[in-house]
């Protein structure tokens, strides 16, 4: 007979519907054929990265802290009198104490000029960067150094932009140059302290050392703010804005590093965790 072949294994005619999707069309989880560009957005674009940044605990903290610092600086710049009156009152009270207690004043000058000086804080970060590079974590070390440089540049630019004058006293007990807002001592101490705590956490230090490091960092930031006010070279709001902004900058850097290294492609350092 010359009839057509109706066997199930016969090839389909051109133009007929195939029984299965082409080999180059990947199947989705439900078995449906996916178009070649369906998964091109895997990992998300810039908007998704921003959302992930804000989802990080460090990202949330950075947003709140930087917003708080911005609010303080905006109120001072706008001349909001309730805040400025409180500034002047507290500054005057502390300056009077400094005039009455010479020994305490000398102690505060030693602390602010040596132990809590911004260059002391940067020296501690430099030691941490050198140790990171020695352990093969060069990119992390450069990231920390870059964050410190960004903090310094940012607060210098803000000082010149805002142009707030420092307190002026008839009988000063200390002196300082440049503008007042935000406090450079407070901002550097806060940013450096948070970065060092982050690195200590990454290196998995023992709990007792971690708790001690947190206490030292907190005391340092509070102490820096107090000494700058006590010596009469900063208004209270200068130190508040500096501490908030420095902590916020460090948290923003930590959140950004987390997102960048999570998604790659990018540099990957050897991890410091034991056994890896």
Beta strands, then each sheet from edge to edge (+ up, - down):
end
